[in-house]
Amino acid sequence: MKHIVLIAIVVALAAAPLMSLKHAEFGGADGQAEEAITELHPEYKPWFAPFWEPPGGEVESLLFALQAALGAGVLGYGLGFLRGRHDGSEPA
């Protein structure tokens, strides 16, 4: 029962901002940094431009999620490998 209550609290904490701010934009730090730079130094020119822009926000989110999943998989494999190597070296 305790786990169900905790899961319900986590879901409510995640859903509350999305439900209370209907037309809000949840932008990332990149957009805020770009706005701050152009406000402080309007003549600033970027050093380089991306060679490919994702066609939409959904594709960008998908690529970010895939990158996070791949990183988590590599990290999990590495930690599991080290743990297995450590556990296998002890005498029985």
DSSP file with accessible surface (Angstrom, degrees, kcal/mol):
  #  RESIDUE AA STRUCTURE BP1 BP2  ACC     N-H-->O    O-->H-N    N-H-->O    O-->H-N    TCO  KAPPA ALPHA  PHI   PSI    X-CA   Y-CA   Z-CA
    1    1 A M     >        0   0  172      0, 0.0     4,-2.0     0, 0.0     5,-0.2   0.000 360.0 360.0 360.0 -38.0    0.0    0.0    0.0
    2    2 A K  H  >  +     0   0  154      1,-0.2     4,-2.3     2,-0.2     5,-0.2   0.894 360.0  51.9 -62.8 -38.6    2.9    2.3    0.8
    3    3 A H  H  > S+     0   0  136      1,-0.2     4,-2.5     2,-0.2    -1,-0.2   0.889 107.7  51.6 -65.8 -39.1    4.4    1.9   -2.7
    4    4 A I  H  > S+     0   0  114      2,-0.2     4,-2.4     1,-0.2    -1,-0.2   0.915 110.0  48.9 -65.1 -41.7    1.1    2.7   -4.3
    5    5 A V  H  X S+     0   0   71     -4,-2.0     4,-2.2     2,-0.2    -2,-0.2   0.928 112.1  48.8 -63.5 -43.4    0.8    5.9   -2.3
    6    6 A L  H  X S+     0   0   92     -4,-2.3     4,-2.3     2,-0.2    -2,-0.2   0.907 111.4  49.3 -64.4 -40.5    4.4    6.9   -3.2
    7    7 A I  H  X S+     0   0  111     -4,-2.5     4,-2.6     1,-0.2     5,-0.2   0.917 110.2  51.4 -64.6 -40.9    3.8    6.2   -6.9
    8    8 A A  H  X S+     0   0   57     -4,-2.4     4,-2.4     1,-0.2    -2,-0.2   0.902 109.6  50.2 -63.1 -39.0    0.6    8.3   -6.8
    9    9 A I  H  X S+     0   0   87     -4,-2.2     4,-2.6     2,-0.2    -2,-0.2   0.928 110.9  48.8 -65.3 -42.8    2.5   11.2   -5.2
   10   10 A V  H  X S+     0   0   95     -4,-2.3     4,-2.0     2,-0.2    -2,-0.2   0.929 112.3  48.1 -63.9 -43.2    5.2   11.1   -7.8
   11   11 A V  H  X S+     0   0   89     -4,-2.6     4,-2.5     1,-0.2     5,-0.2   0.923 112.0  49.9 -63.9 -41.5    2.7   11.0  -10.7
   12   12 A A  H  X S+     0   0   60     -4,-2.4     4,-2.3     1,-0.2    -2,-0.2   0.910 109.7  50.9 -64.8 -39.7    0.8   13.9   -9.1
   13   13 A L  H  < S+     0   0  126     -4,-2.6    -1,-0.2     1,-0.2    -2,-0.2   0.861 114.3  44.4 -66.0 -34.5    4.0   15.9   -8.7
   14   14 A A  H  X S+     0   0   66     -4,-2.0     4,-0.6    -5,-0.2    -2,-0.2   0.865 118.5  42.5 -76.5 -34.8    4.9   15.3  -12.4
   15   15 A A  H  X S+     0   0   32     -4,-2.5     4,-2.1    -5,-0.2     5,-0.3   0.773  96.8  75.4 -85.3 -26.1    1.4   16.0  -13.7
   16   16 A A  H  X S+     0   0   53     -4,-2.3     4,-2.5     1,-0.2     5,-0.3   0.919  97.6  44.5 -57.9 -48.4    0.5   19.1  -11.6
   17   17 A P  H  > S+     0   0   55      0, 0.0     4,-1.7     0, 0.0    -1,-0.2   0.900 113.8  51.3 -64.4 -35.8    2.7   21.6  -13.5
   18   18 A L  H  < S+     0   0  109     -4,-0.6    -2,-0.2     1,-0.2     6,-0.1   0.851 115.8  41.1 -68.7 -33.3    1.5   20.2  -16.9
   19   19 A M  H  < S+     0   0  129     -4,-2.1     3,-0.3     1,-0.1    -1,-0.2   0.834 115.8  48.0 -83.2 -33.4   -2.1   20.6  -15.9
   20   20 A S  H  < S+     0   0   87     -4,-2.5     2,-0.8    -5,-0.3    -2,-0.2   0.810 111.7  49.6 -80.7 -28.0   -1.9   24.0  -14.1
   21   21 A L    ><  +     0   0   89     -4,-1.7     3,-0.9    -5,-0.3    -1,-0.2  -0.747  69.2 172.7-111.6  83.7    0.1   25.7  -16.9
   22   22 A K  T 3  S+     0   0  153     -2,-0.8    -1,-0.2    -3,-0.3    -2,-0.1   0.909  75.9  25.7 -62.8 -48.8   -2.0   24.8  -20.0
   23   23 A H  T 3  S+     0   0  189      2,-0.1    -1,-0.2     0, 0.0     2,-0.2   0.049  90.5 129.0-110.0  28.5   -0.2   27.0  -22.7
   24   24 A A    <   -     0   0   44     -3,-0.9     2,-0.6    -6,-0.1    -3,-0.1  -0.528  54.6-131.3 -83.5 148.7    3.2   27.3  -21.1
   25   25 A E        -     0   0  186     -2,-0.2     2,-1.1     1,-0.0    -2,-0.1  -0.887   9.0-156.4 -98.9 125.5    6.4   26.5  -23.1
   26   26 A F        +     0   0  125     -2,-0.6     2,-0.1     0, 0.0    -2,-0.0  -0.697  28.5 174.7-100.2  78.7    8.8   24.3  -21.3
   27   27 A G        -     0   0   59     -2,-1.1     2,-0.1     1,-0.1    -2,-0.0  -0.398  24.0-119.2 -83.2 163.6   11.9   25.3  -23.1
   28   28 A G     >  -     0   0   51     -2,-0.1     4,-1.3     1,-0.1     3,-0.2  -0.239  32.4 -93.0 -93.5-175.4   15.4   24.2  -22.3
   29   29 A A  H  > S+     0   0   71      1,-0.2     4,-2.5     2,-0.2     5,-0.2   0.773 117.1  67.8 -71.2 -24.9   18.5   26.0  -21.2
   30   30 A D  H  > S+     0   0  137      1,-0.2     4,-2.3     2,-0.2    -1,-0.2   0.930 101.7  45.6 -62.2 -45.7   19.7   26.4  -24.8
   31   31 A G  H  > S+     0   0   32     -3,-0.2     4,-2.2     2,-0.2    -1,-0.2   0.901 113.3  49.5 -65.1 -40.0   16.9   28.7  -25.7
   32   32 A Q  H  X S+     0   0  133     -4,-1.3     4,-2.3     2,-0.2    -2,-0.2   0.901 110.9  49.9 -66.4 -38.5   17.4   30.8  -22.6
   33   33 A A  H  X S+     0   0   50     -4,-2.5     4,-2.5     2,-0.2    -2,-0.2   0.918 109.9  50.7 -66.2 -41.2   21.1   31.1  -23.2
   34   34 A E  H  X S+     0   0  134     -4,-2.3     4,-2.4     1,-0.2     5,-0.2   0.919 111.0  48.7 -63.5 -42.0   20.5   32.2  -26.8
   35   35 A E  H  X S+     0   0  132     -4,-2.2     4,-1.8     1,-0.2    -1,-0.2   0.915 111.8  49.2 -63.1 -42.1   18.1   34.8  -25.7
   36   36 A A  H  X S+     0   0   47     -4,-2.3     4,-2.4     2,-0.2     5,-0.2   0.908 111.5  49.0 -65.5 -40.5   20.5   36.1  -23.0
   37   37 A I  H  X S+     0   0   71     -4,-2.5     4,-3.2     1,-0.2     7,-0.2   0.937 112.2  46.9 -66.2 -45.7   23.4   36.3  -25.4
   38   38 A T  H  < S+     0   0   79     -4,-2.4    -1,-0.2     1,-0.2    -2,-0.2   0.828 113.2  50.8 -68.5 -25.6   21.4   38.2  -28.1
   39   39 A E  H  < S+     0   0  158     -4,-1.8    -1,-0.2    -5,-0.2    -2,-0.2   0.910 118.3  36.5 -74.6 -40.9   20.1   40.6  -25.4
   40   40 A L  H  < S+     0   0  122     -4,-2.4    -2,-0.2     1,-0.3    -3,-0.2   0.875 135.6  18.8 -78.7 -40.6   23.6   41.3  -24.0
   41   41 A H    ><  +     0   0  105     -4,-3.2     3,-1.8    -5,-0.2    -1,-0.3  -0.730  62.6 177.2-134.2  85.8   25.5   41.3  -27.3
   42   42 A P  T 3  S+     0   0  101      0, 0.0    -1,-0.1     0, 0.0    -4,-0.1   0.768  81.9  58.7 -63.8 -21.8   23.3   41.7  -30.4
   43   43 A E  T 3  S+     0   0  136      2,-0.1    -5,-0.1    -5,-0.0     2,-0.1   0.475  77.7 124.2 -86.5   0.0   26.3   41.7  -32.7
   44   44 A Y    <   -     0   0  113     -3,-1.8    -3,-0.0    -7,-0.2    -7,-0.0  -0.354  43.8-162.6 -63.9 135.2   27.4   38.2  -31.6
   45   45 A K        -     0   0  167     -2,-0.1    -2,-0.1     2,-0.0    -1,-0.0  -0.978  22.9-114.0-119.3 132.8   27.8   35.6  -34.4
   46   46 A P        -     0   0   96      0, 0.0     3,-0.1     0, 0.0     0, 0.0  -0.235  17.6-128.9 -62.0 152.8   27.9   31.9  -33.6
   47   47 A W  S    S-     0   0  221      1,-0.2     2,-0.3     0, 0.0    -2,-0.0   0.824  85.1  -2.0 -71.7 -34.5   31.2   30.1  -34.3
   48   48 A F        -     0   0  164      0, 0.0    -1,-0.2     0, 0.0     3,-0.0  -0.974  65.5-129.0-151.6 165.1   29.4   27.3  -36.3
   49   49 A A        -     0   0   80     -2,-0.3     2,-0.0    -3,-0.1     0, 0.0  -0.889  37.7 -97.1-117.0 148.6   26.0   26.2  -37.4
   50   50 A P        -     0   0   77      0, 0.0     3,-0.1     0, 0.0    -1,-0.0  -0.367  23.3-140.7 -63.4 143.4   24.5   22.7  -37.0
   51   51 A F  S    S+     0   0  214      1,-0.2     2,-0.3    -2,-0.0    -2,-0.0   0.662  87.5  26.5 -80.8 -14.3   24.9   20.6  -40.1
   52   52 A W        -     0   0  141      2,-0.0    -1,-0.2     0, 0.0     0, 0.0  -0.969  65.4-159.0-149.7 131.0   21.4   19.1  -39.6
   53   53 A E        -     0   0  131     -2,-0.3     7,-0.0    -3,-0.1     0, 0.0  -0.931  31.5-114.9-106.0 129.5   18.3   20.4  -37.8
   54   54 A P        -     0   0   35      0, 0.0     6,-0.0     0, 0.0     3,-0.0  -0.335  24.7-122.8 -59.9 145.6   15.7   17.8  -36.7
   55   55 A P  S    S-     0   0  110      0, 0.0     2,-0.3     0, 0.0     3,-0.0   0.717  82.9  -3.2 -67.9 -19.0   12.4   18.3  -38.6
   56   56 A G  S  > S-     0   0   24      1,-0.1     4,-1.9     0, 0.0     5,-0.1  -0.979  75.0 -95.2-161.7 172.8   10.4   18.8  -35.4
   57   57 A G  H  > S+     0   0   43     -2,-0.3     4,-2.4     1,-0.2     5,-0.2   0.822 118.2  58.5 -65.6 -30.4   10.4   18.9  -31.6
   58   58 A E  H  > S+     0   0  153      2,-0.2     4,-2.4     1,-0.2    -1,-0.2   0.911 106.1  47.4 -67.1 -40.8    9.2   15.2  -31.5
   59   59 A V  H  > S+     0   0   48      2,-0.2     4,-2.7     1,-0.2     5,-0.2   0.912 111.6  51.3 -66.5 -40.4   12.3   14.0  -33.4
   60   60 A E  H  X S+     0   0  114     -4,-1.9     4,-2.2     1,-0.2    -2,-0.2   0.922 111.2  47.7 -62.5 -41.9   14.5   16.1  -31.2
   61   61 A S  H  X S+     0   0   79     -4,-2.4     4,-2.6     2,-0.2    -2,-0.2   0.896 110.8  52.1 -65.1 -40.2   12.9   14.6  -28.1
   62   62 A L  H  X S+     0   0  101     -4,-2.4     4,-2.6     2,-0.2    -2,-0.2   0.934 110.0  47.7 -61.7 -45.9   13.3   11.1  -29.6
   63   63 A L  H  X S+     0   0   75     -4,-2.7     4,-2.3     1,-0.2    -2,-0.2   0.897 112.0  50.2 -63.5 -38.3   17.0   11.6  -30.3
   64   64 A F  H  X S+     0   0  143     -4,-2.2     4,-2.4    -5,-0.2    -1,-0.2   0.924 111.4  48.3 -65.3 -42.4   17.5   12.9  -26.8
   65   65 A A  H  X S+     0   0   53     -4,-2.6     4,-2.6     2,-0.2    -2,-0.2   0.902 111.4  50.0 -65.0 -40.3   15.7    9.9  -25.3
   66   66 A L  H  X S+     0   0  101     -4,-2.6     4,-2.6     2,-0.2    -1,-0.2   0.904 110.4  50.3 -63.8 -40.2   17.7    7.5  -27.4
   67   67 A Q  H  X S+     0   0  136     -4,-2.3     4,-2.4     2,-0.2    -2,-0.2   0.924 112.0  47.4 -63.5 -42.7   20.9    9.2  -26.3
   68   68 A A  H  X S+     0   0   57     -4,-2.4     4,-2.5     2,-0.2    -2,-0.2   0.913 112.9  48.8 -65.5 -40.9   19.9    9.0  -22.6
   69   69 A A  H  X S+     0   0   64     -4,-2.6     4,-2.5     2,-0.2    -2,-0.2   0.913 111.6  48.9 -66.1 -42.0   18.9    5.3  -23.0
   70   70 A L  H  X S+     0   0  124     -4,-2.6     4,-2.5     2,-0.2     5,-0.2   0.931 112.5  48.2 -62.9 -44.9   22.2    4.4  -24.8
   71   71 A G  H  X S+     0   0   40     -4,-2.4     4,-2.6     1,-0.2    -2,-0.2   0.914 112.0  49.1 -62.2 -41.4   24.2    6.2  -22.1
   72   72 A A  H  X S+     0   0   64     -4,-2.5     4,-2.8     1,-0.2    -1,-0.2   0.897 111.1  50.8 -65.3 -38.2   22.3    4.5  -19.3
   73   73 A G  H  X S+     0   0   44     -4,-2.5     4,-2.6     2,-0.2    -2,-0.2   0.926 111.8  45.9 -64.8 -43.9   22.8    1.1  -21.0
   74   74 A V  H  X S+     0   0   97     -4,-2.5     4,-2.6     2,-0.2    -2,-0.2   0.930 115.1  47.3 -64.8 -44.4   26.6    1.6  -21.3
   75   75 A L  H  X S+     0   0  113     -4,-2.6     4,-2.6    -5,-0.2     5,-0.2   0.932 113.6  48.0 -63.0 -44.3   26.8    2.8  -17.7
   76   76 A G  H  X S+     0   0   43     -4,-2.8     4,-2.5     1,-0.2    -2,-0.2   0.903 112.3  49.0 -63.2 -42.1   24.8   -0.1  -16.5
   77   77 A Y  H  X S+     0   0  173     -4,-2.6     4,-2.8    -5,-0.2    -1,-0.2   0.934 112.1  48.9 -62.5 -45.4   26.8   -2.6  -18.4
   78   78 A G  H  X S+     0   0   29     -4,-2.6     4,-2.5     2,-0.2    -2,-0.2   0.929 113.5  45.3 -62.1 -44.8   30.1   -1.1  -17.2
   79   79 A L  H  X S+     0   0  107     -4,-2.6     4,-2.5     2,-0.2    -1,-0.2   0.910 114.5  49.0 -65.9 -40.0   28.9   -1.1  -13.5
   80   80 A G  H  X S+     0   0   44     -4,-2.5     4,-2.7    -5,-0.2    -2,-0.2   0.899 111.0  50.4 -64.9 -40.2   27.6   -4.7  -13.9
   81   81 A F  H  X S+     0   0  107     -4,-2.8     4,-2.5     2,-0.2    -2,-0.2   0.936 112.5  46.0 -62.4 -46.9   30.8   -5.9  -15.5
   82   82 A L  H  X S+     0   0   90     -4,-2.5     4,-2.3     2,-0.2    -2,-0.2   0.900 113.9  49.0 -64.1 -39.7   32.9   -4.4  -12.7
   83   83 A R  H  X S+     0   0  162     -4,-2.5     4,-2.7     2,-0.2     5,-0.2   0.918 112.6  47.7 -65.4 -42.3   30.6   -5.8  -10.1
   84   84 A G  H  X S+     0   0   42     -4,-2.7     4,-2.0     2,-0.2    -2,-0.2   0.887 111.9  49.5 -66.2 -38.8   30.7   -9.3  -11.7
   85   85 A R  H  X S+     0   0  157     -4,-2.5     4,-0.8    -5,-0.2    -1,-0.2   0.909 112.9  47.8 -66.4 -38.0   34.5   -9.1  -12.0
   86   86 A H  H >< S+     0   0  110     -4,-2.3     3,-0.6     1,-0.2     4,-0.5   0.927 113.8  46.0 -68.5 -44.0   34.8   -8.1   -8.4
   87   87 A D  H >< S+     0   0   75     -4,-2.7     3,-0.7     1,-0.2    -1,-0.2   0.833 110.2  54.8 -68.8 -31.2   32.4  -10.8   -7.1
   88   88 A G  H 3< S+     0   0   65     -4,-2.0    -1,-0.2     1,-0.2    -2,-0.2   0.688  98.7  62.3 -76.8 -16.4   34.1  -13.5   -9.3
   89   89 A S  T << S+     0   0   87     -4,-0.8    -1,-0.2    -3,-0.6    -2,-0.2   0.641  81.2  96.4 -87.3 -10.7   37.6  -12.8   -7.8
   90   90 A E  S <  S-     0   0  113     -3,-0.7     2,-0.1    -4,-0.5    -3,-0.0  -0.556  82.8-110.9 -80.6 139.8   36.7  -13.8   -4.3
   91   91 A P              0   0  127      0, 0.0    -1,-0.1     0, 0.0    -2,-0.1  -0.393 360.0 360.0 -68.0 145.9   37.5  -17.4   -3.2
   92   92 A A              0   0  152     -2,-0.1     0, 0.0     0, 0.0     0, 0.0  -0.326 360.0 360.0 -84.2 360.0   34.5  -19.6   -2.6
